[in-house]
Amino acid sequence: MEATSRVPAAVDALLALLRGSPALELVHIQDGPPSTKQSADRHRLYIGWSPGADQAVDLQQNFAVAGARRRDEAFSISCYAESRAGDKDMALRRARVFEIVATVEAVLRASDAAPAAPTLGGTVLWSELTAGALDQVQDSEGSLAGLAFTVSCRARI
């Protein structure tokens, strides 16, 4: 049976690419929302979840050509990166969270080592980081910078 969506394969491929990146070695990469037992890691990256997002992935499909044999699919994967520490140095938290997201963007770009990166290993036609929103919090436990962002994809099924 042919897949009715490329979403599951694309999310799995994105997670595999990110987990294989040496630049994210010290970042806890979570598939979906945080669990009830929070990770103690100071730097986190969530794929398929963002605080306040209504859904993990937003998708749309349309017929690709006459005859209704193929469909075009466009979807956006909700993601969230955060950096936290027990200090009040917001500039460091903000810089670190943008470094994490810059690494995500670099992983999605084609290179000699990863020519199929933008296609998420062939699961989509292309993918790219498209939108972001920065949150900052300071409280008695320290500082936190969080960056909600989306990875947008286009596929043919």
PyMOL commands that set and color helices and strands:
alter all, ss='L'
color gray80, all
select helices_A, chain A and resi 7-19+22-24+90-108+117-119
alter helices_A, ss='H'
color red, helices_A
select strands_A, chain A and resi 28-31+43-47+57-63+71-85+126-139+142-156
alter strands_A, ss='S'
color yellow, strands_A
deselect
rebuild
show_as cartoon
